Amino acid sequence: MEFFLLKQFHEYFRNTNLIPYNQFRINILGSKIDIIAISREVILVIELKKDTIKEKDIEQLKTYISWTKNNRTLLGKFFGVELDEAKIQGVIISGDFPKKLLKYKDDCGFSFKKYSLKNGKLELSDI
């Protein structure tokens, strides 16, 4: 899924100047942001899950977004871009969203997208 998303990134995030980076390592319990995409206006944090998401996956993305908000200056220096005014956005992409977790959708501050692979092409749909 990550390969297809990166390969076709601008098909899914049209009309943006976002530049995607995958496997961005951060020091939060030895974890990593799956994909972070940046522009001067937006920092997009993307969490990918192959299977059904769990509550801990939603919390994980919240942690990444919080870390990103607190470290804009560091990210800007790393990527060589001024990011102090960039809005932080997040998206979690998964193959399945249990109904019991959809209650978080309006409160979590990021979007949910369901993926499917058809004929070698990644398809994303809003949840």
Buried (B, 14 or more C-beta within 10 A) or exposed (E): BBEBBBEEBEEBBEEBEBEBEBEBEBEEEEEBBBBBBBBEEBBBBBBBBEEEBEEEBBEBBBBBBEBBEEBBEEBBEEBEBEBEEBEBBBBBBBBEBEEEBEEBBEEBEBEBBBBEEEEEEBEBEEB
